[in-house]
Amino acid sequence: MTAVLKAGLIGLGSMGRNHARILAGLEGVELAGVVEPAGDRNGWAQGAPVLSTVDELLARGVDYAVVACPTGLHEKVGLQLADAGVCALIEKPLADTVEGARRLVEAFESRDLVAAVGHIERCNPALLSLRARLEAGELGDVYQVVTRRQGPFPHRIADVGVVKDLATHDIDLTGWVTGQSYTSIAAHTVSKSGRQHEDMVSAVGQLSDGTMANHLVNWLSPLKERFTSVTGERGCFIADTLTADLTFHSNAAVATEWEALRAFRGVSEGDMIRYAIPKREPLLVEHELFRDAVRGKPVDVCTLRQGLLTVEVAEAVLESASTRTTVTLTAPDRTEHGT
């Protein structure tokens, strides 16, 4: 492998054009070609050759490729890259079905190729800081993770609903920051926009250590919100991933003088701390990590097997909503969440 890695990009949609921007300026990487059958009228390919097929890209001898085409094409394109011995960073979700995700895992693992899923929230400064603080035991026992991810409908999405497009962010980050896996999920979905897929979901889950997880995700709100809170015995962390801010609300140790309340072991409002966090662009961090992984460095990326777990939980969310039952999941080895 040459000192400068030759990278390819497949897809110039809303995420693809951002990947192109990062790849064009990424140290130690050359953007060797972009696959976009519709062409590039807006210059989003950053001057790289625009190609019509993945075969044309492979003919240019790329070391790795970023898969940013529609979710329904991830499996086909990913398998083509694996067959050619090319490493891949595949946008989330890994695939549109559990079976497709499993085939991708097998294809890359059997060939010992580096591959990862673009769960970009893992590179958000607020969540990176939150995860480190949880690992250090700053919150004590964790009781609950709550996420809210809502905003207007993104016209870029046509082949999946809000569960696989947006809720997969929250499913992955919940397992990643806590180091736990989902053991059950109960969900309701709503379709109000006239599309064939759901556009709102509310889900309650339980993690392998008993932690409760609550997710509200929709494309029906004019308010754009990206909220994550983790509550534990010492207080509550709140992360806003739009602004990459992290705040801690502590439980105060205040004596209760009211005799009737002394038997209740509750909490009281304490100090609030807003952390100063270096804020680098998450997509750039994600690309730096994957570049280093391709070079053989020991870095923390979202593996395909971890991406498969997220697709499995997303399928369970849809199954629960369809059958109006609580779906039980088998908790995998915790190392599958990168802990």
GULONU-548658 format. One record per residue: residue in three letters; x, y, z of N, C-alpha, C, CB in turn. Coordinates in steps of 0.05 Angstrom, whole numbers, plus 5000, padded with zeros to 4 digits. Glycine has a CB too. Layout:
BEGIN
AlaXYZXYZXYZXYZ ...
END
This chain:
BEGIN
Met501749765000500050005000501850255000498150005024 Thr501150444983502850684980502550865005502050834955 Ala504451055008504351235030501751405030506751415030 Val500951485006498451635003496251434995498751864982 Leu494151425010492051235005490251344983490351175030 Lys489451174964487551254943484751174952488351124915 Ala483051384955480351334965478351384943479751504989 Gly476151234943473951284925471451344941473451044907 Leu469551464928466951534940464751444922466751844945 Ile462651324934460451224918457951374928460150914921 Gly456951564912454651714918455252004924453251594942 Leu453752184912454152474916451552604926455052614890 Gly450152464943447752584956448552774977445952364967 Ser446752824996447253025016449652955034444853075033 Met449952695040452252605056454652565038451652355071 Gly454252465014456452414996458052664990455452294971 Arg456652894986458153134980459753235004456153354971 Asn458953175028460553235051462953055054458853225077 His462452795048464752615047466852705026463752325041 Ala465852795003467752884982469353124992466152954957 Arg468053305006469453545016471653465035467453725030 Ile471053275053473053185073475253025059471753005095 Leu474552845042476552675029478452845011475252465011 Ala477453054999479153224982481353364997477453424967 Gly480853415023482853555039484153385060481653795051 Leu483653125061484652955082487552885078482952695083 Glu489152945099492052895097492652595093493352985123 Gly494352545074495252275068493252115051495552125093 Val491252255039489252115023488852274997486552095038 Glu488552124975487852244949485052144941489952164927 Leu483352334935480652254925480952184896478552494929 Ala480951924891481651824864479251814845482851554866 Gly476851814855474551804838471951794853474751554820 Val469851894841467151904853465251774834466352194860 Val463751584844461651444828459051584833461451144836 Glu457951704811455351834812454251824783455552134822 Pro452451624779451351594752449951844741449451364751 Ala448852014759447452254750449352484743445552344771 Gly451952444747453852644741454152844764453152794716 Asp455753054759456253254780456153534768459053204793 Arg453753644768453353904756454154134775450453944748 Asn454454074800454954284820457854284831453054244843 Gly459554114820462354114829462753994857463354384830 Trp460853824866461153704892463353504893458553574900 Ala464353394871466453194871469153314876466453054844 Gln469253574880471753714888473953674867472753614915 Gly473253644842475253624821476053334815477653784827 Ala475153144831475852864826474352754802475252694851 Pro475452554788474052434765471252334774475652214753 Val469252394758466552294764465952054746464352514760 Leu465351824758465051574743462151474744466951364755 Ser461551294727458751194725458350934741458051154697 Thr460450774744460150514757462250464778460150294736 Val461650274796463650194816465950054802462350004837 Asp465449914780467649774766469749974756466549614742 Glu468750204747470650414738472350514761469150654725 Leu471150534784472650624808474750414815470750674831 Leu473950164815475849944823478149934803474349674823 Ala477650004778479849994758481950204764478650044730 Arg481250404781483250614787485050524811481850864794 Gly484650284821486350174842486150314869489150204832 Val483750354878483350484904483950304927480450594907 Asp484950414949485550264973483050234990487650404990 Tyr481250434990478750415005476650584992479050485034 Ala474150534999471950694988469950765009470550544965 Val468650995006466551075024463951035009466851385032 Val462150875022459550805009457450995020458850515015 Ala456551185004454551385012452251394993455851665013 Cys451651164980449351144962446851074979449850924941 Pro444451064968442050994983442350734999439650984965 Thr441050725022441350495040440850225026439550525064 Gly438850225008438149974995440349864977435650014979 Leu442350034971444549944953447049874969445250154933 His447049914995449449865011450449575009448849925041 Glu448649385010449449105009450749044982447048925013 Lys449449114960450549054933453249184929448649154912 Val453549434936456049584932458149474951455649884936 Gly457449434976459349334995460549064988458049315022 Leu458748884978459748614970461548634946457348434963 Gln461048824928462748864905465548964914461449064885 Leu465549134933468149234943469649004957467749464963 Ala468248854974469548634988470748424968467548495007 Asp469248364947470148174927472748274914468048124906 Ala472948534912475348654899477648704919474648914886 Gly477248634944479348664964479748954973481848554954 Val477649114972477749404978476449455005476449574956 Cys477749595023476649665049474349865045478849785067 Ala472549885065470250055061469250185086468049895048 Leu468550435084467050585104464250615094468450865111 Ile462350475106459550465096457850645113458550175096 Glu456450835100454651005115452550845131453251205096 Lys451650965153449550825169446850855155449450935198 Pro445050665159445450405172447050225154442750275180 Leu448250025165449949845149448449735125450949615167 Ala445949645129444349545107441449585114444949245101 Asp439649535094436849585099435449335111435449655074 Thr436849115113435848875125437948745143434848665104 Val437048585162438948435179440548235163437548295202 Glu439248105144440547905128442748035111438547755110 Gly442148265100444148405084446448495101442948645070 Ala445948585125448148675142449848435150446948795168 Arg448648205154450247965161452047885138448447735169 Arg450947905113452547825090454948015087450847835065 Leu454648275093456848465092458948395113455848755095 Val458048335137459948265158461648025150458448195185 Glu460347815139461747575131463647635108459747365122 Ala462847805089464447855065467047995073462948035045 Phe466948195090469348345098471048195118468548625109 Glu469748065138471247915158472747685146469447825180 Ser471447535128472647295116475147365099470647145099 Arg475247615090477547705074479447875090476547865050 Asp478947905116480648055134481048345124483347915137 Leu478848465115478948735105477948925126477248765079 Val479149165127478249365146475649485135480449585149 Ala473649495153471049605145469749725170469249395132 Ala468149935166466850075188464250195178468750295200 Val462550265198460050395192460150685201457650245206 Gly459050865185459151145191457151245212458851295166 His457251125236455551225258456951475269455051005280 Ile456451705257458051945262457752055290457252155243 Glu455551985304455252085332457451995350452552005343 Arg458751775343461051675359463351875358461951405349 Cys463352055339465452255336464552535345466452265308 Asn462152555356461252805366462652875392458152805371 Pro463853115394465353185418463853145445466353465416 Ala461253225445459753195470459452905478456953325466 Leu458852725459458552445465461152305471457152305443 Leu463352395459465952285466466652345495468152395447 Ser466052595503466652675530464752535550466252985534 Leu462252505542460352365559461152075563457552375547 Arg461951945542462751665544465151635563463351545517 Ala467151805559469551795576468751835606471552005567 Arg466852015611466152065639464551835651464452325640 Leu462951705634461551465644463451245650459451375624 Glu465451205632467450995636469051045662469250975612 Ala469451305668470951375692469251355718472051665689 Gly466751295715465051255738463951515750466451105758 Glu464051735735463251995746460252005753463952215727 Leu458651835740455751845745454851625764454251815719 Gly456651445771455951215787454151025770454351305812 Asp452350885783450550705769448750865749448750545788 Val448550755725446850885705444050775706448050855677 Tyr442050955707439250875709437750885682437851045729 Gln438251095667436651145643438151305622434051285651 Val437651235597438551395574436151485558440551235556 Val435951745554433651865539434752015515431952045557 Thr433651965492434452115468431952235454436051935448 Arg432352465443430252595426431652685401428752825441 Arg430652595378431852675352429552735333433752435341 Gln429052985329426753065314427353315297424353115332 Gly425753345276426053565258424453525233429053605250 Pro424653705213423053685189423953445172423253935172 Phe422153365154422753135136425053205117420253055120 Pro427053025116429253065097428652945070431952955108 His428453095049427552995023429652815011426953225004 Arg432052795023434052615012433352325016436752675025 Ile431552265035430951985042428451885027430451965073 Ala428751655014426451545000426051245005426751594970 Asp428151105013428050815014427650695041430450705001 Val427950855063427450745090425950955106430150685104 Gly424850865129423451045146425151165168421150905159 Val423851305186425351445207426851255226423451625223 Val425851015229427250825247430050755237425550565250 Lys430250685211432850605201434650835194432550425177 Asp433451065187435051295179436051445204433451475161 Leu434151515222434851685245435251535271432851895248 Ala433351355277433451225303435951045306431051055307 Thr437150965283439550805285441850965298440450705257 His441851235295443751395309443551355339443351695302 Asp441051365349440651355378441051075389437851445385 Ile440250875373440750595381443750545385439550395361 Asp445350635365448150585366449450745388449450655339 Leu448851005391450151165411449451065439449451455408 Thr447050965443446250865470447950625478443350795471 Gly448250435460449950205466452850285469449749995444 Trp453750475453456550555453457350705478457150735428 Val455750905487456451065510456250895536454751315512 Thr454350705537453950555561455550295562451050485565 Gly456350195538457749935536455849705540459949925557 Gln453249755536451249545540449849475514449249625562 Ser448249265515446649185491443749175499447548905481 Tyr442049205478439149195483438248905488437649315459 Thr436548865508435348605513432348595507435848525542 Ser431048825505428248835497427549105487426448765521 Ile425449125470424649375459421549365455426149445433 Ala420249585461417449615456417049885442415649595482 Ala415549895420415450145404412750185391417650135383 His412150435385409850515369410850695347407650665386 Thr409750665323410550835301408050975289411950675278 Val408451195275406351355263407251425235405651605280 Ser405351425216405851515189403851735182405651275168 Lys404751975180403052205176403652365151403152385200 Ser405952315138406852475116405952375089409852505117 Gly404552155088403652045063405651865049402952265045 Arg407851805062409851625051409251335060412751705059 Gln410551145047410050865054411450785080410950685032 His413450935089414850865113413951035136417850895108 Glu414650945160413951095185415551355187414450915210 Asp414351555199415851805202415951905231414552025185 Met415051735250415251795278415451535293412951965288 Val417151515313417351285330417851365359419551085320 Ser416551225377417151245406417750965416414751375421 Ala420050935428420950665437421950665465423050555418 Val421450455479422550405506424050145506420250405528 Gly426550145514428149905514429449855541430149925493 Gln430449615544432049555568434749445558430649345586 Leu436949545572439549455565440449225583441549685568 Ser442649105576443548855589444148885619445948745575 Asp444649125628445149175657442749275671447449365661 Gly440449285657437949375669437349665664438049335698 Thr439149815652438650095645436250125626441150225633 Met434650325631432350385614433250575592429950495630 Ala432250525567432750705545430150805533434550565523 Asn429951055528427551175516428351345492426051355537 His427051295469427751435445425251555432429151245425 Leu425351815425423251945410424552055385421852165427 Val423651965362424952035337422652105317426751815326 Asn422952325302420952385282421952575261418452495295 Trp420452585238420852765216418552965215421252615190 Leu417053005236414553155235414653415251412352985245 Ser416953485261417253715278418753945265418553645304 Pro417654195267419254425256421554495274417354665254 Leu421654375298423854415317425954205312422854415346 Lys428354285306430554095303431854055330432554185281 Glu431953805339432953745365434653485364430653705386 Arg436953495378438653265380439553255410441153285361 Phe438053105426438253115455438852835466435753225468 Thr440852815483441452565496441952625526443952425484 Ser440552485543441052515572441552235584438652655586 Val443352235603443951985617443752045647446851875610 Thr441951915660441351955689442451725705438351995694 Gly443751795727444951595745444851685774447751535737 Glu446151535790445951585819447151845828447251365834 Arg448951965812450252215821449152455806453152195817 Gly447252415787446252645773445452575744448252865772 Cys445752775727444752735699446552885680441852835696 Phe447552755659449052875637447052935615451352695627 Ile447253175603445653245580447453335557443653475587 Ala447253195535448853265511447053365489450453015501 Asp447753595478446453705454448453665431445754015458 Thr447753475414449653415393449453595369449253125383 Leu447553775368447553995348449754195354444854125347 Thr450054265380452054465388454554335400450754655407 Ala454454075404456653925417457154025445459253955400 Asp455054095460455254185487454653955506453454425493 Leu456053945529455553745549455253885576457753525550 Thr453053815590452453945616451953725636449954135614 Phe452853775661452353585683450653725705455053485695 His448553595712446853685734447253485757443753705725 Ser448353575779449053395801446753375821451553495814 Asn446753145835444953115857446253255881444452815863 Ala444653415895445753555918445253395944444453835921 Ala447253405962446953275988445853486007449653165997 Val443253506008441953706026440253556046440153896009 Ala440653616072439153486093436253556092440353566121 Thr434453366096431553406096430553446125430153176082 Glu429453676130428453736157425553656160428854026163 Trp424153626138421353556139421153256146419953616112 Glu420053196169419952926180418652736161418552926207 Ala416452816148414852636131416352546107412252776123 Leu418452706098419952636074422552486079420552886059 Arg423252456104425852326110425952036101426352346140 Ala423651906099423651626091423951596061420951496100 Phe423651816046423951796017426751866009421951986003 Arg428151675997430951725989430951825961432651465992 Gly430452085957430352195931432852355925427952375928 Val432652545906434852715899433953005901435952655871 Ser435853185901435253465901437153605881435553595929 Glu436253845873437853985852440454085863436154225841 Gly442554025849445254115858446554295837446953875863 Asp449154285835450654455817450154375788453554455824 Met450454575770450454515741453154595730448054665727 Ile454354415714456954465702456754435672459154275714 Arg457554645658457754625629460654595621456354875615 Tyr461354375608464154315603465154455578464454015600 Ala467654545580468954655556470254425541471054875565 Ile469354385517470254155501471354245474467953945497 Pro473754155467474754215439472754105419477554095435 Lys472054265399469954185381470954165352467654385382 Arg471853925345472753875318470353755302475153675317 Glu470353785276468153685260468053385261468453785231 Pro465753275270465552985273466152825247462752905282 Leu465352925224465852775199468852765193464352905176 Leu470252975199473152975195474452775214474353255200 Val473652765239474752575258474152295249473452625286 Glu471752245239471051975230472851885207468051975220 His473452065188475152005166478051965175475052225145 Glu478952125194481752085204481951805217482452305224 Leu480051735232480051475246480051245225477751445265 Phe478351265205478251045186480851035169475851075167 Arg481851265161484451265147486551125163485351565141 Asp486751185189488751065206488250765210488751195234 Ala485650685210484950395212485950245187481950355216 Val485650365164486550245139489550215140485650415114 Arg490950405152493850395155494750195176494850665161 Gly492850075190493549865210493849975238496049735202 Lys493150215243493350325270491050235287493550635269 Pro491450205313489350115332487550355339490449985357 Val485450395325483650615330480750515335483650825307 Asp479050675347476350595354474450685332475550725381 Val473650495315471650555294469250375299472850505265 Cys467050445287464650275290464850045270462050435284 Thr465349805281465749575264463149485250466849345280 Leu463349325229460949225216459249055235461749065192 Arg460548905253459048745271457448915291460948555287 Gln458549145299457049325316454849455300458949545327 Gly455349515274453249615257450949415253454349695230 Leu451649165252449648955250447848955274450948675247 Leu448948985298447348985322445249215321449149025347 Thr446049445310444149665308441949605289445649915299 Val442549475267440449405247438549205260441749285222 Glu439649015276437948825290435948955309439648615305 Val436949155324435149295342433049455327436749475361 Ala433949585305432049735289429849555278433549875266 Glu430549315269428549125259426649045282429848875248 Ala427749025307426048955330424149175336427848885354 Val425049425333423249655337420849645318424749925333 Leu421449595292419249575273417449335278420449555244 Glu418649105286417048875293415148925316418848635299 Ser416249065337414649125360412249305353416349265381 Ala412849515336410749695328408649555312411949925312 Ser409449365295407649225278405849025293409149075256 Thr407148885312405648675327404548765353407548435332 Arg405249015361404349125387405148955410401249165387 Thr407548855409408748685430411448785437408848385422 Thr412448695460415248745468416948535456415548755499 Val419048615442420848425428423348375445421548525400 Thr423948125450426348055465428748015446425847805482 Leu431048125454433448085438435547935454434648365429 Thr437147785441439347645453441747835457440147395437 Ala442547865482444848045487447447915477445048115517 Pro448848045459451447935449453647995469452148045422 Asp456047895462458447965478458748265479460947825466 Arg459348375502459548665505461748785488460148735534 Thr463748625480465948725463464948805436468148515460 Glu462548715428461448785402460549075402459048605396 His460349205425459849495426462349655429457849555448 Gly464649515426467149665427468049725455466949915412 Thr467149575476467949625503469949425512465549635521 
END
